[in-house]
Amino acid sequence: MEITTIIIVLVVLAFVFSGFVTVRQGTVAVVTMFGKYQRIMTPGLSLKIPFLEVIFKRISIQNRSVELDFQAITFDQANVNFKAMLVYAVVNQNEETIKNVAFKFMDERSFMQALIRTIEGSIRSFVATKRQAEILSLRSEIILHVKDQIDNTLEDWGYHLMDLQLNDITFDEAIMRSMAQVVASNNLRAAAENEGQALLITKTKAAEAEGNAIKIAAEAEKIAAQLRGQGVALFREEVAKGMASAAKEMQEAELDASFILFSMWTESVKNFAEQGKGNVIFLDGSTEGMEKTMKQLMAISKQSNIITSNNR
């Protein structure tokens, strides 16, 4: 009798405790009875009818991720390899949303297969309209295209696409080599153009500098020539004044004017000797040469006097 009582008590306790269900944080439990949907259990401790109500599926409402690795073909028949990461989650905890998540697919494996194939198909359809050279610069456009294409479909399944990252986009080895050669040739061409421009600028600046130097030198030579001319004119003027004064004094002293010429001759010979600096100057220093030179200077002096008289 006591054993029977104990058994009955144990059965009752097992029946009672089997009605307690613990749902973990970040998940919800879908309850069915005789295979028909009954209700949703939220996180925490809940009760169900023992042996009648069954937890059909526990659904995570946390973010989930999956990696994709697939290939697509561009419009110009180039193979493109994609490595992507997909982040998705249940849209919300509403009853209809949870029912879609629980009953749209037979199991999790079927859902993942449909999700992956849908995203791959969307990317392949986009890539098929683009050329090889465009793909690397269209990451953002590809992601936007995928989200526009599958957002409505995922919502019907009870999910939401939170993020899609294209981590790596590569081409076949032969295409990669050809692209590298194109980049290298473009860089070489740009370098050659830059070098040519630099050389042109250098030569232009050198020509401008040379032209400016010539212009400055010519201007300096012009000014120097003017100054030399003014110096010679002043020298001649002072010589003329000195000679006129000396001639006047000699005339008053009743001396021969040829004495001045003789003095100029000897002074010239003295200057040649002192300031010659090694230069060779051929000078007839004989008495006949001096006499000849004196006559020439006298003739020049008379000619100057005649011109001066006529001007007066």
Secondary structure, DSSP 8 states (H G I E B T S, - for coil): -HHHHHHHHHHHHHHHHTTEEEE-TTEEEEEEETTEEEEEE-SEEEE--TTTEEEEEEEE-S-EEEEEEEEEE-TTS-EEEEEEEEEEEES---HHHHHHHHHSSSSHHHHHHHHHHHHHHHHHHHHTTS-HHHHTT-HHHHHHHHHHHHHHHHHHHTEEEEEEEEEEEEE-HHHHHHHHHHHHHHHHHHHHHHHHHHHHHHHHHHHHHHHHHHHHHHHHHHHHHHHHHHHHHHHHHHHHHHHHHHHHHHHHTT--THHHHHHHHHHHHHHHHHH-TT-------SHHHHHHHHHHHHHHHHHHHHHHHHH-
